[in-house]
């Protein structure tokens, strides 16, 4: 359905420019520097060439088939370009400019005009008022931000749908630092045509997508949205960040997108009913999408913890077991056999109880034995393994050890605290699609999200 | 036993007074307190005391706010005296005398309509005090057993299941059956129902009594 959008063979940019102050320049730069491999057709009425590429005076002038048309001219000129794109049978338009329904009556009228010609055509439209789309597996980046300002994530397995453009760009920029990848980014903007429902359905069957992250300020077709979440979430986990939880934020959201508000308690219940994880900020959104994308599902809520820092272990126990400021999950009681195995592999003053404390003596080999013992213990459902850089025996080899167990039956969630070796460790874990998080709180929140999703899947099976 | 479609039909025919809703609920197998409708002071009344006296009038939605509810009436003499007073407040209305259910935990069950998501079912702890506790949870209608099971644990009602607490116990299965019946009313009512409040509902083990009931909508 969206194949030509996600991996188009050719892209036209209407409003392409060599003026660095123009959006049409940033989009061209992102396409070129992103190493997009298909044909690029800059369209500009007055230029001969743009970034050393032949420029066309109009879409009709191109005479080759175009899969995707990015429109970067002002709103007032966009209706004509949309009409021309439809005449050229271009399957997808990304309509970048703002200045539509979000600005008032005149903009709304213009938006409705575009909506009506799109509706009666074979062309689908993303936006308007969008920062663009980014499909790293096809090296396709139509974002309007200059590439020297923000980074874009490498190819990965999370599809990211965002109603807000800036939040999407900033989130992508932040996660890029740790090498976190995504499989798609689409900014819906005013979503006059393509909406989150269709995209979620599409990503359900997209082999590159393993989880779907969605940021929304409002929903239009509530029932269809719910049915879609429920259906897709059974196959591919979905995480939703929905703002407008309170009366004051709902008002801000409504000013932003002209949205209709729902009592947040109902929205929350709807997400729970669909088994969808709810994130409360952009960090949680990607954290949960990662853990759900990378990890096998646990069979229960008994957590074992491995650490080389006693304090980190105890705080994790607090967070895992507490019902306030905590997850209300269980700390696994290790079997006698497991404890014997652990004792044999760690230093005498370490702890073979849960949390397993290897102390500052903890070596990569000790981790290996402990993780192996925990994987075999029936009392354990989820393993939290810290990889902490403060001890002499810790090194990048820990990544190989944990990799051995990541495709075992029980999920291993990794916690890393620190900024030097710590950051290197997280990047390397991420490269191997092992869920690693840079704080205790983010580790336990992700554990909970993974457990909740496994509960939903179990409940679905029994229903 | 009636199904939800028959419940809706009954309300359409008989009206949305508390008595009519409760009768229709009773016909669906939902327990409501024993009650009678009276216009005037009767010769005698065959009920077990204590009883509650309520004005029965569809046009009065918040009866207790306007003096239309009198509780803990322990004798027939007392009932007569209270009825005389209440008739002065509502000279044109009918009245309902209802046996009081004293034992049990008060909860609230409701249906409400959202512009985007349509009908949802609500379960909350505290009955008439729910607004203070903020101990409520929602699901879209229809719900299945798993949804109801989760709802019960999302509010403190779940803590009264299994072993109960200080002699108070809630039978989880009975509550799940109850919630599914209420959800089916929403499903059957569709666009005709905007809101339904069963508040309070009293639970004692597997006995679930609807003590007050309101429906709003185009029924």
HADDOCK unambig.tbl for C-alpha pairs under 7 A between the chains (distance, minus, plus):
assign (segid A and resid 220 and name CA) (segid B and resid 116 and name CA) 6.54 0.50 0.50
assign (segid A and resid 221 and name CA) (segid B and resid 116 and name CA) 6.41 0.50 0.50
assign (segid A and resid 222 and name CA) (segid B and resid 116 and name CA) 4.85 0.50 0.50
assign (segid A and resid 222 and name CA) (segid B and resid 117 and name CA) 4.39 0.50 0.50
assign (segid A and resid 223 and name CA) (segid B and resid 117 and name CA) 5.43 0.50 0.50
assign (segid A and resid 262 and name CA) (segid B and resid 114 and name CA) 6.57 0.50 0.50
assign (segid A and resid 262 and name CA) (segid B and resid 116 and name CA) 6.74 0.50 0.50
assign (segid A and resid 265 and name CA) (segid B and resid 137 and name CA) 6.81 0.50 0.50
assign (segid A and resid 265 and name CA) (segid B and resid 138 and name CA) 6.46 0.50 0.50
assign (segid A and resid 266 and name CA) (segid B and resid 138 and name CA) 5.41 0.50 0.50
assign (segid A and resid 266 and name CA) (segid B and resid 139 and name CA) 6.62 0.50 0.50
assign (segid A and resid 269 and name CA) (segid B and resid 137 and name CA) 6.59 0.50 0.50
assign (segid A and resid 269 and name CA) (segid B and resid 138 and name CA) 4.81 0.50 0.50
assign (segid A and resid 269 and name CA) (segid B and resid 139 and name CA) 4.78 0.50 0.50
assign (segid A and resid 270 and name CA) (segid B and resid 139 and name CA) 5.61 0.50 0.50
assign (segid A and resid 270 and name CA) (segid B and resid 140 and name CA) 6.02 0.50 0.50
assign (segid A and resid 273 and name CA) (segid B and resid 139 and name CA) 6.48 0.50 0.50
assign (segid A and resid 273 and name CA) (segid B and resid 147 and name CA) 6.35 0.50 0.50
assign (segid A and resid 459 and name CA) (segid B and resid 146 and name CA) 6.58 0.50 0.50
assign (segid A and resid 463 and name CA) (segid B and resid 146 and name CA) 6.84 0.50 0.50
